[in-house]
């Protein structure tokens, strides 16, 4: 009985998390589109038998006469080719919250090497894994 309740609560939490992430992506699709620059790419090898690199991509942008930054976590399965530190300095597009410019999302199609068929159209800070 207790185990069934724990499983039910876990499934409820996952459903809530999925719907919240979907809602955030839909809402962010209408935010202002601006240029950003990739600052760092931190690779994490998650493959045991075959290498598979997840990447934390940090970027910066200017909005409202101030400089902001963000980091997105991109799973290995969303890359067409393995990410590399050579991405540093590349330009990407981000959507910025209209009243809170410190909040942004990355337009995945502008991230070099991403597989558009696997990744969602907007990558949320810290919420992609």
C-alpha positions in Angstrom: 0.0 0.0 0.0 2.7 2.5 0.9 4.8 1.6 -2.1 1.7 2.2 -4.4 1.3 5.6 -2.9 4.9 6.5 -3.4 4.8 5.3 -7.0 1.6 7.3 -7.6 3.1 10.4 -6.1 6.2 10.0 -8.3 4.2 9.7 -11.4 2.1 12.7 -10.4 5.3 14.7 -9.9 6.7 13.6 -13.3 3.4 14.6 -15.0 3.4 18.0 -13.3 7.1 18.6 -14.2 6.4 17.7 -17.9 3.4 19.9 -18.1 5.2 22.8 -16.4 8.2 22.6 -18.8 5.8 22.4 -21.8 3.9 25.5 -20.5 7.2 27.4 -20.1 8.3 26.6 -23.6 4.9 27.7 -25.1 5.0 30.9 -23.1 8.6 31.7 -24.0 7.9 31.2 -27.8 6.6 34.8 -27.9 9.4 36.5 -26.0 11.8 39.0 -27.7 14.4 37.3 -29.9 18.0 38.6 -29.4 21.6 37.5 -30.2 23.8 35.7 -27.6 27.3 34.4 -27.5 28.4 31.0 -26.3 30.9 31.5 -23.5 31.7 28.0 -22.3 30.9 24.4 -23.2 31.4 21.9 -20.4 31.3 18.2 -21.6 30.2 15.3 -19.4 30.8 11.8 -20.7 27.8 9.8 -19.7 28.4 6.8 -21.9 29.6 3.5 -20.3 30.4 1.5 -23.4 30.0 4.0 -26.2 31.0 7.6 -25.5 28.0 10.0 -25.2 28.6 13.5 -24.2 26.1 15.7 -22.5 27.0 19.4 -22.6 26.3 22.4 -20.3 26.4 25.4 -22.7 26.8 28.8 -21.0 26.0 31.9 -23.0 25.7 35.7 -22.5 23.6 38.4 -24.0 22.7 42.1 -23.6 19.2 43.3 -22.8 17.8 46.4 -21.2 21.3 48.0 -21.3 22.7 45.2 -19.0 24.6 42.0 -19.6 23.1 38.6 -18.6 24.1 35.0 -18.8 22.5 31.6 -18.8 23.3 27.9 -19.0 21.4 25.1 -20.8 22.0 21.4 -20.3 21.8 19.5 -23.5 21.6 15.7 -23.4 23.8 13.6 -25.7 20.8 12.3 -27.6 20.0 15.8 -28.9 23.4 16.3 -30.7 23.9 15.3 -34.4 27.7 15.4 -33.7 29.6 15.5 -30.5 29.7 19.0 -28.9 33.1 20.6 -28.5 34.7 23.6 -26.9 35.1 25.0 -30.4 31.5 26.3 -30.0 32.8 29.0 -27.7 32.4 32.4 -29.4 29.6 31.3 -31.7 26.5 33.3 -32.0 23.1 31.8 -31.1 19.6 33.2 -30.6 17.8 33.4 -27.3 14.3 34.6 -26.3 14.2 36.9 -23.4 11.4 37.4 -20.9 9.7 40.8 -21.6 9.7 42.0 -18.0 12.6 39.9 -16.5 15.5 40.1 -18.9 17.6 37.8 -16.7 15.3 35.0 -17.8 16.0 33.5 -21.3 15.7 30.4 -23.4 17.9 29.2 -26.2 16.4 28.7 -29.6 17.7 25.2 -30.2 17.9 25.5 -34.0 20.6 28.2 -33.7 22.8 25.9 -31.5 25.5 24.5 -33.8 25.3 20.7 -34.0 21.9 20.2 -32.4 19.5 17.7 -33.9 16.2 19.6 -34.5 14.2 16.4 -34.8 15.2 15.3 -31.3 15.5 18.5 -29.3 12.5 20.8 -28.3 12.4 24.1 -30.1 13.4 26.0 -27.0 16.0 24.9 -24.4 15.2 26.0 -20.9 17.9 26.9 -18.4 18.7 23.9 -16.2 15.6 22.0 -17.1 16.5 19.9 -20.2 17.7 16.7 -18.6 
